[in-house]
C-alpha cells in the first residue's frame, strides 16, 4: 500500500462517512481518548480496526461500499510513533480505490484524523481477503478470512448480569466524537504482525472524515 504525495496546490479532496469497529489492547474505555496514553499491560497500542465506508469519494474515485481493516502495532503511545500497519481490503476493491485509500490513510491528502495518524506508522503490507461483519448494536463480529477475527459485546452489570451501556462523547475528538463502548477480543496475523488480546477495549462509532 504505497501512497503518492500530491502537490499541495492540487491536493485531491475526499470525504468518507461510515461506521468504525475498533478493537485495541487497552482496558475497556481506552484512556488514550482521555490522557493520551494506553492502559495496556506493556504500555503499547495494538489494534484491529474495521472501517465500513457507507458513503465516500476521493476526487473522481467512488469509495462507497468499500470496507478496509487496519491491523496496527505501536510499541508505545500512538503519538510516540514507530508503529507498523497492515491494511486489508476485500478482493473486489480496485487498484484505483486502493491508491486513494493509501493516500488518505497515510496522511498524504491531509485531513483529520489521518494527517496525524499517518505520520506515526509505516505500512508494512497490504492483504486482499474477504471481510465479513455481523453486528447488532455492540454485539458484533468482524472476520477477515485467513487473517483473524474480532468480537465484541456490551458490558454486563457485575451485580445483576444485565446489559450495561456506556457511551463516550468527545466534542473535539478527531477520530470520532461519540463512541459506544464495550468489551471485546481479537486476533490477527498478517505480514509480520501477530496480535491476540482477550477482554479488552471495543468501541463502535460513526466517522465523517474529510480534508475540506
N, C-alpha and C positions, 0 to 999 in steps of 0.2 A: 504494500500500500504506500505508494510514493506520491508526495504532493509536489506540485509545481508552484513556485512562488510568483504570483502575478505582480505586474507593475501596479504600484499603489494608486496611480491615476486612473487605472482601468479595472479596479477590483470588481470581481463578479459579485452581484448581490444575491443573497439567499435568504430563505425563511423556512424553518422546519417546525411543524407542530405535531404533537403526538403524545405517546404515553411511554414513561420510563419505568423499568423494573430493575431496581438497584439492590444488589446483594454485596455486602462487604464484611470484613473480619472485625469491625468494631463491635462493641457491645450494642444491643438494640438502642436506637435513637441516634447513634453516630455523633459523638461530640465534635467531630470535625466541623459540623454545621454551627457549632456554638463557640468553641475555643480555638478551633483550627488544628487541633492535634488529635490523633486517633487514640482509642482506648483498647486497642488490640494488645495481646499479651507481650508482643515484641515491639510495640510502637510503630508497626508498619501499616501500610494501607494496601490491601489486596481485595480486588473486587471483580464481580461479573455483572455487567450492566447491559440490559437489552433496551434498545430504542425502537419503538414501532412508530414509524413516520406515517401519520394518517393523512397529512397534507404537507407537501413540500416541493420547493423548486429552487434550483441554483442556476442562475442565468436562464438558458433555454432548456435546461435538463429537468424533467419531471422526476421528483423523488417520492411522490405519493405512493404509499403501499410498500415502501422498502423497509425491511427490518434488519437492523445491524446489532451485533453483540460485541461488546468490548471486554476483553479479559485484561486486567490491569494489575500491575505489581510495582508498588513504590516501597523502597526499603525503610523509609521513614514517613513523615508527614508529606502530603502531596506537594506543598509549596517548597519542600526541600529538594524536589526533583529527583533525577537519576532513575526514573521509572521506566518500565517496559510495558508495551501494549501489543496485544494481538487482536485484530479485528476479524469478525466472522460475518459474512453476508450469505444470503441464500443463493443457490446456483443460478437462478434466473436473473440475478442482478447484473446489469450490463457493465461493460468496461467504462462506458461514459458515466454511468451513475457512480461507480466506484471511484473514478477520478475526482468527481465533485465532492463526494463524501471525504476523500482523503484530504482535499484542500480545506474543507470545513473542520474536520476533526483534529487536524494538526495545527490549526490556527492560521493557516496561510491567508485565508479570506478575512480574518479578524472576526469581531463579534463575540459576545459572551455566550456560553462560558469557555468556548474553545480557544480564544486568543490567550487565555490564562492556562487552561489545562494542557493545551497542545505543546506548550513550552516545557512541560515537566516530565515528558516521557519520550522514549524512542520507540517507533513502531518496528517490531521485530518479525512480524509476519501477517499474512492475510490468508484466511481459510474460507473456502466456499463449502457450505454444508446446510442441509435442511434445518430450519428453526421452527419449532412448534411451541406456541404459548397457549396455555389453558388457564383462564382466570375468571374467578367470581369474587369481585372485591379483592381482599387481601389473601384469599385462598388462591394461590397461583403457582403454576409450574412452568418453567422455561426449559425446553430440551433442545440441545444442539447435537445433532447426530455425529457420533464419533469424537465429540469434544467434551461434553459434560452436561450437567443438569443443575438447576436451582429450583428450590421450592420454598414457599413462604406461607405464613398463616397469621391470623390475628393473635394478639396477646390473650392470655387467659387469666381471669381473676384468680389469684393464688388461694383464695378462701373458698369461693363458690365454683370455680372452674368455668364460669360463664365467659363469653366473649367480652374482651375489654378493648375498646378502641382508643387509639392515641394518634392525634394529628399534630404535625409541626408546621407552624406558619412562620415564614421568613420574608418579611416585606421587601428586604433588599437582597434576597437570595439570587445568585447569578446562574445557578443550575436549575433550580425550581423554587417556587415561592410557597407551595403548600404540598406537604408530603403526608401520606398515610403510613404509619409506622407499625411494623410487626416484628416477628422473629422468623428467621429463615436459615437455610443451609444450602451449600452449593459445592460443586466440584467441577474443575475444568482443567484439561490438559491439552496444550497446543503450542507448537513452535517454541519449545523450551520452557514454557510456563506450566507449572503444576500446582494448582491451588485446591484446597479442600478445607472447609470450615463448617462447624455444626452450631446451630442455635445462636446465630449472630445477627447482625443488623439486616433488615429488609425494609425498603421504602418504595412505595408506589406513588408516582407523581405524573402530572401533565407538564409538558415542556412547550415553550414557544421561543425559539432561538432565531436570531437574525443578525445581520451586520448592518442593518439600515440605521 
